[in-house]
Amino acid sequence: MSIRQRKLTIAVLALIAVGVVVITPRTSASSSDHFLDEQLTAVLIQRGFTGRVGSSVERRLGRKIDNQLADLGRLAFHDSLLGLNNDNSCSGCHSAPNGFGDSQSIAIGIENNNVVGPDRAGPRNQRRAPMLLNNVFYRSLMWNSRFAAISGDPFDNADGFQFPSPESFNLSYLPHLLTAQAFIPVTENVEMAGFNVPDTHDGVRDVVVQRLNASTQYRKLFAKIFPGVKSGGPITYEMLARAIAEFEFTLVFADAPLDKFARGQKNAMTDDEKRGALLFFGSTNCVSCHTVSGQSNEMFSDFEMHVAGVPQINPAVGNVVFDGPGANEDFGLEQITGNANDRYAFRTAPLRNLALQTAFFHNGSFTRLEDAVRYHLNAIGSAASYNPVAAGLDADLQGPQGPIAPVLARIDPALTTPITLSTEEFEQLIAFLRTGLLDPKANAHDLRKLIPAQLPSGRPLHVFQ
C-alpha cells in the first residue's frame, strides 16, 4: 500500500470511529472507484471481517470432513423413514433448492401432500423453517435459540449444549452443536413424529433406530463406516445424528462477493454492492444486530434475541396452538424462559445467501426482500399498513392477524427511529443483501443435485418443485 493509500485508510477509519461514512461525489471513474474500495476495505478491517470463515470448518473440527459419513447423512436427511408419521423428512421443511430452507412462509410438517415447493399443502406449524446453509457456524439454533452452545462456540462443548427439557444439558457430550441438535427433529410431533408415538423422546428415537436396523440397505451403509455395525452390532441414534450433522458440515456456502473483496479481489463486487455494503455498515446501522465479528463468525447475526415488531400471522389450519388470549400470537423466547419480559423476542436472522429464501422473518410475513427491508427501515410506521395479501402470503395466511400493539410496545430501540434512504441508496442496499452476500455456488440448480435419486429405505422421495 502506498503512503497516500495508508493516509486515506487512516482518514476513513477516523470517520468510522465517529460514526460517519462518507461516499464522495465521482470525479473520474478510476479515482472514485479506488476511494470506494478504500472506504469498504477500511470498514471491513474495522469490523474484523476477513472473508475467510468458509475455509475454517475442518480446522475448527480438528479433522477432515468424512465424505462417506456425510453422504449417508444426506440420504437419511431426505428419508421419511425417520418420521414416525411416515410422511415427512428433514428435507420436507429444509428444501435443497431453497438453500435447505423452507419453501413456505410458515412450515408444513406432518400430514403434508408430499410436495416440497410452492404447492406444498397441509396444516401449518408456528414458524418458518430456517436455512441450514452455514449453520455449522451458528452458536444458537432455531428462532427462539432453544438450542445453544453456552460457550458461544458451536465447536466447543466444554460449557455444554443447552436444550429444553427433557434433554437439558444431556447432549453436551457430543462434539458439535449440530450433532446434538440432530437428536431433536424426529421427536417433534408437528414436524416429523406425529401424535401416535411413544411418550418419551428416547422412545421415539428407539423406534427410528429399529426402522434403520430393519433396513438391509441402511445396515450395509452404516457398516461401511461404523465397525460396530460391521461386526453385527446395532445402528444407534448417535450414529444417525453424527451422519446428519456431517452432511450439514458440508453445507458451507460462505464465499460471496464480499468475502472475495475482503480477501483482496476488489473487482468481485459491483459498485452498487460496495455502496450498499457501506450503507449496511454505516448510516442504516443494520450491522448493530446483523453483526460479523466475534461469535458471529461472519454470519451477519449477533445471535441475540430482539423484538423486531413483526406482524403476527395466523394459519387458517394449523397443528400448533398459538399463544395469547386469542390464541393468535407467538410469544417467541418467552415460550422457553417463561419470562414475560422475553415476549415476542426472536433470534436475529443470519443474512448470507438471502436470495435463496422464499420468505423473511420468523413467520415469513414478507415474501419479497425489498418489502422486508422497507419494513426494517420504518417498522412502527409500516406495521399499521401491513397487508398480508400485498405481502404475497398464501391464501391460508391472509386471515386476521394477531395484535400488533403489544409487539410494538416491546420493539427494540434500534428500530424505533425511521431511516430514510433515496431510491438509489435503497437499490444499493438491496444489491448488497441479494447478490453481495450470495455465494455463487449456492444456487437452486446446483443445490438440487444434492437430492438423492433414490433412498436406501425404498420409500418414495418428496416431489421437489
N, C-alpha and C positions, 0 to 999 in steps of 0.2 A: 504494500500500500504506500502511495506517495505521501510526502509531508502534507500536501494540500488535502488529500483524502482523509488522512488522520485528523487534521484540524476540523474538517467537515463533519466527520463522525462524532468527534467530541462535542461539536456545537449541537448536533442533532440530539445526542444523549442529554445534553443540558436542557434542551427544550422538553424532552420526555420527562425529565426529573421534576419539572414544574407543571406537568400535565398538559403540555402544548405540543401538538404535532402539526406542522405546517406543510402544506403542499404548495410549492411556489408556482407562479404562472410559467407557462412554457416560454423559453427564449428560442433555443434551437432544439431539435429533436434529440440530438446526442447529449447536450448538456443537461436538459431536463430529465431524460431517461436515466442518466448517470446519477443525478441527485436523488431521483425517486428510489433507485437501487440503494443508495447510501442511507436514505431515511429508513427503508424497510429493514435493511441489514442491521442498523443500529437498534431498531425496535426489537428485533428478534434476539439480538445479543442481550439487551437489557432484560428481556423476558426469560432468558435461559432456554430458548427454543433452538434445538440442534438439527432437527430433521433426520435424526439417526435412530429413533426409538424402534422403528420397524425391524432393524437388524440386530436387536438386542435380546430376542427371545431365548435362543439357545444359551447364550452367556448367562442369562438370569436363571434359566432352568438348571444350568450346570451340566448339561448333556445335549446330545443331538436329538432332534425330533425323530421318533420311531415311526417311520412312514407306514410300516405294515400295521402297527397298532392303530395309527390314525385312520387308515383305510377301513379297518374293522369298525372303528367308531363311526365313520361316515355311513356305513351300511346300517348299523344299528340306529343311528340318528333318524334314518328315513323309514324305519320299520314299525308298523303298528303293532307288532308282536309285543313291544314294550308297553303298550297302552292296554290296560285291562278292560277298557270299554271296547276294544277291538276296532276303533275307527279313527284314531289319531296317533300321530307320531310327533317327535320333536319338530320335524320338517313341516308339519301342518300349520304351525304358527311361526316358524322360522324358515322362511322360504328362500332358497338359493337365489332366484332371480331378483329378490328384493334385499340382497345383502344379508341373507339369513335373518331377515326381519319380517315383520308382519305384512301381509297383503291387505290387511283391514285396518280401519280406524280403531276398532275395539276387537280383540281377538275372538275367534270362534274355535273352541276346542272340541270337546266331545259332541256327539250327535251331529256331526258335520256331514256334508254331502260328498265328501271325498275329493272336492275340488280345492286347489290352492291357487288363489288369484282373485280377480275382481268378482267372480261369480260364486265364491265360497258362501255357503249358507248354513244356518243353524243358530242355536241360542248363543248369545254373546257372553263373554266374561265381563270384567270390570275395566280393563285397560288394554292398551296396545302392547303387543309383544315387542320388546326392543331388538335392535340389530345385534348380531353376535360378532360381526367383524371387529377385530382388535380387542375383544373383551378379555383377552389374556392379560391386558394391562390395567383392567379396572379394579380399583380397591374395594368397591362395593357393587353389588348386582341388584337388579330389579328397581322398579320405580320408587319403592319405599325403602331401598337399601337394606332389605331384611337379611341379605347375605353379605357379610363384610369381613375383611381381614383387619383385625384390631390393630396390627402394626402399621396399617396404611399401605402395605405392600402385598399384593396377592401371591407373590412368590415366597412369602415368608410366613410360616405357620407358628413362629415362636410364641407369639402372644395369643394365638388361637384364631379360629374362624367362627364367627358368631352367627347363629341361625335361630329362628324362632323355635319354641318348644314343639315337638319333643327332642329335636336334635341338639339345640343349645350349642354347647362347645364340643359335642361328642365327635364331630368330624374333623377336629383340629389336627389329628394325626396324619391327615392326608397332605401331600406335598404342595398343592396349589389350590387356591380358592375355587377354580373351575372344577377340579376333581371332586371337591366336597359338594359343590352345587349340583353335580350330576346325580347325586343321590336323591334329589328332590322332585323333579318333574313327574316321574312315574307315580308319585304318591298324591299328586294334586288331583282332586276329584273332578274339577271342571276342565282341567287341561287334558289329562290322559286317562286317569283311573276310572272315572265314573263313580257311581254311588253304591254299587253292589260289590263291595270289595272288603277284604279283611279290615278289622278295626284299627290296626296299627300300621305305621309306616313300614316297619320291618316286615310285617305280614304281607304287605303289597309287594315289597321287593322280593320276598321269598317266592311269590307266585311268578314274578318276572324271570327270576333265575331258573325256576322249574321249567318255564317255557323254553329258555335258552338251552338248557341241558337236554330237553326233549327233541331239539333240532339237530339232526345229523350234520347239517352244513355249518351251523354255528359252532358245534363242538370241534369240527375239523379246523375252523378258522382260529378259535381260541387256542387249540392245541399247538398250532404253529408258533404261538407267541409265549404261552404260559406252560412251562414244563409240568406243573402240577396237573393240568388238564390232559397233557400228552400222556402222562403215566396213569390216567384213568380217573383222576380226581374231578370234582365238580367245578363248573364255572361259578364264580362268586360274583356278588354285585359289585364288589370293589374292582374286579377285573373289567366289568362293563363300564363303570364310572371312569376308570383310567383310559379306556378306549375312546369314550365320547369326549373327554377332556383333551386327549391327544389330538383328536380331529379339530377341536376348537383352537388348539395351539397353532394349527396350520392356517387359520383364517386371519392372518395378519396382512392387512392392506393399508399400509401407512407410508406410502411413497408418492404423495400428492405433489403437485407443482410447488407448493410452499416448502415441502421437505427438500426438494431438489434445489430450490432457491437458497435455502438456509445452508446447504452444503456447497454453495458456490456457483450453481448453474443459474446465472441471472436471467437467461432467456427462457427459463422454464415457465415463467408466469407472464401473462399479458399485463399491459399497463393497467387495465381496469381491475384485474385481480389484485395487483400490487396496491392500487389506491384503495380498493375495498378492504384489504388487509390493514392498511393504516387507519381506516375508519374503525375497523373492528377493535384494534388495539388502542385506538385513540379516543376520538370525540364521542363515539357511541357507547364506549365503556363495556362492550359485550364481554371483554376479557375478565371483567370483575367476577363473573360466575363461570364463564367458559374458559377456565384457566389452562395454561400449558406447562407451567413449571412445577417442580417438586413432585408430589404424589399424584399429580395429574397425569404424569407420564406422557405429556404432549398430546393428550386425548381431547383437549378443549372442553374439560369439565372439572369443576372443583370437587365433584362427587359429594357435595353437601346438599342439604335439604332446604328448599326455598319454596315460598308461596308465590307463584307466578301469576296468579289471578286468572287462571284458565277457565273458560266456561265449562259448566258441568253437563256432560252428555249422558243421556239415559237410553239404553236399548229398548225397543218395543218388546222384544222377547229375550230374556237372559236367564242364566243359570246361577247368578250371584245376587244375593240380597244386598242392595246398596245401603249406605249409611243415612242417618238423619231421620227426623220425624216423618218426612215424606218418602223415605226410602229412595231418595233421588240424589244422594250426594256421595262423594268419595272423600273420606277423611284422610287418606294418604298415610303419612307417618304415624298419626295417632292410632291407627289400627295395630301398629307394632308396639308402641310405647305405652299406650293407654293414657297419654298426657294430652289434654285438650289444647294445650299450647302448641302442639305439633300438628294441629288440624290443617288440612289442605296442603301440607308440605310434601314436595316430591323432589327426587334427585335431579340435579342439573343434567340435561341430556348431553352426552358427547356429540361432537359435530362432524367428525370425519365421515366422508362418503355419504353426506346428506342426500345427494342426488338420487340415491337408490331407494329412498324412503317413499312410501305412498301416503304417509300422514305424519303429523307433528304434534308434539306434546304427549303427555301420558295417556290421554284418551283420544288421540287422533282428531281433535276438534278442528283442525285445519288440514286440508289436503294439498295445498299449494305452498311452497316455500315462501313466496312473496307475501302471502297473507299472514303466515306465521311471523315473519319478520316485522311486518307492519304492526301486528298486534304487540310485539315486544316493544316497539318504539313508542307506543301510546296505549298501554294495557288498560288503564282505567277508562280512558275515553272510548276505546274500542269495545269494551265489554258491553256497554249499553246498546250498541248497534249490532252485536253479534247475531248472525243468522246462519243456522246450520245448513240451510239449503244453498245459500250463496257460498258457504264454505266448502261445498262439494261433498257433504256427507251422504252416505247411503240412506235410502228412504226410511229404513227402520231406526235410524238415529236422528231423524229430523223432528221428533216429537218434542213435548215440553221438556225444558231444561231444569236442572236443579237451581236453587237460589244462588245468585252471584254476589249479592251484597255482603254476606258474611265472608266470602272468599276475598273480596277486595278490601275488607276491613283488616285483613291479615297480610296484605300483599307486601312483598319485600320492598324495603325503602329504595332499592336500586331501580325499581320500576315505577316509582310514583311520579317522576318528572318526565313529561313527554320530550322526545328528541326529534328535532326537525332536520330532515335531510332534503337536499334538492333532488330532483328526478335523476340527475346524473349520478349523484352520490349514492342514492338508493340502488341504482342498477350496478354500480361498482361493488357495493357491499354484497349484493346477491351473486355477482360473478365470483367473488372470493369464496363465498359459502358453497356455491353449487359446483364450481369447477376447480377453484384454487385448493380445495380440501379433498378433492376426489382422486384417489389412486386410479390411474387409467386401467389397471388390471382388474379393478372392481367394477365390472360391467355385467349386465344381465346375461349376455351371450356366453361369456366365459364361465361365470359362476354356475350357470345352468349345467355345465359339463360335470359338476360335482354331484348331480342327481344320479344315483345308480341306475343301470339298465334293468336290473332285477335284484331281488332281495334274497338272502340266504334262507329265510323262512318260507319262501314260496308265495308269500302274500302279495297282493297287487299293490303297486305304488299309488300314491295320490296322483291325481291329474293336475299337473303343474301348467298353468296358463302362461 
